Amino acid sequence: MAFTAILTGLLFVRFSRPQAKILFADNAVVSRVNGIETLMVRIANGRLTMLTHAQARLAVLGRETTAEGQVFRRVHDLVLVRDTLPIFPLTWTLMHVIDAASPLAGLGPEALAQAEVRLFLAVEARDSGLGAVVQDLCAFEHHQVLFGKRYVDAVSADAEGRIIADIGRLSLVEDEA
């Protein structure tokens, strides 16, 4: 009987990890925000409970060639305009300003393809309903970075003034104005 109880406990612990249920847009977009070229990735909370203490890290992996002609892959962290969020109830658009200090400065779609660039986004948050930290990771290939596009608004208010997020619009993009 003790063996069965211990085995049941071990199996439960092994297979009952909390799922993050963070939803990621299908594509990252590059468009102008306040006149500055900005890389954006939109995510949404797919849980029924509110997430707190959300943190995000965005990195780019690309092929580089040294002055000696050696080819290797290097990871660069991308500085986000805001990398933490005290509460994460609906959606969050992560933004990286592409300025002279950015590893993406001067790169267009062709240069991203040539360098075989991949973006990696890691998100971690606390689910107070579960009392646990949840994590999720998403990768974007170079062809999933759309230039001259922006996300269609996914958050609106209903007839009673309540804020709602339409998760079906998470990945919708339009041409930048």
C-alpha positions, 0 to 999 in steps of 0.5 A, spaced: 500 500 500 505 504 501 509 503 495 502 504 491 502 511 494 509 513 493 508 511 486 502 515 485 505 521 488 511 520 484 507 520 477 503 525 479 509 530 480 512 528 474 506 529 469 502 535 473 507 541 471 503 547 470 502 549 463 504 556 461 498 557 456 502 564 453 499 565 446 504 568 441 503 572 435 505 568 428 509 573 426 514 578 429 513 585 425 518 591 424 514 598 423 515 605 426 513 607 433 514 615 434 518 615 428 523 610 430 524 603 427 521 598 432 521 590 432 515 588 436 512 581 438 505 580 441 503 575 446 497 574 450 495 570 457 491 564 455 490 562 462 483 563 465 487 567 471 491 573 471 499 572 471 503 577 475 510 578 475 511 577 468 518 577 465 520 577 458 527 576 454 528 577 447 534 574 443 537 574 436 541 568 434 545 569 427 550 567 423 556 571 423 563 571 420 570 574 423 575 578 420 579 571 420 573 568 415 571 563 421 563 562 421 559 561 427 553 563 430 552 568 436 546 570 440 545 577 442 540 580 447 535 585 445 533 590 449 526 591 450 522 598 452 519 594 457 521 587 459 517 586 466 510 587 467 507 587 474 500 584 472 499 580 465 491 580 464 490 580 456 496 582 451 503 585 451 506 587 445 514 587 446 518 592 443 525 593 441 528 599 438 532 598 432 537 604 433 545 604 432 546 600 438 541 594 436 544 588 433 538 589 428 541 596 425 541 596 418 538 589 417 532 588 412 529 582 410 534 579 405 540 580 410 536 577 416 535 571 411 542 571 409 545 571 416 539 565 418 537 570 423 532 567 429 529 570 434 527 567 441 522 569 446 522 567 453 517 569 458 516 567 465 510 569 470 507 567 476 500 564 476 497 566 483 491 561 482 496 555 481 501 558 486 507 556 481 511 560 476 510 558 469 514 559 463 514 559 455 519 559 449 517 561 442 522 562 436 521 566 430 525 564 423 527 570 419 521 569 414 517 570 420 519 577 421 515 582 417 517 589 415 512 595 414 507 591 418 503 593 424 499 589 429 491 590 428 488 592 435 486 586 439 483 589 445 477 593 445 471 595 450 464 591 450 457 595 450 458 595 458 465 598 458 469 592 460 475 591 456 476 584 452 482 581 448 480 578 442 485 572 442 483 571 434 486 577 432 493 576 436 496 575 429 493 579 425 497 585 421 496 590 417 500 595 413 503 601 417 500 607 415 
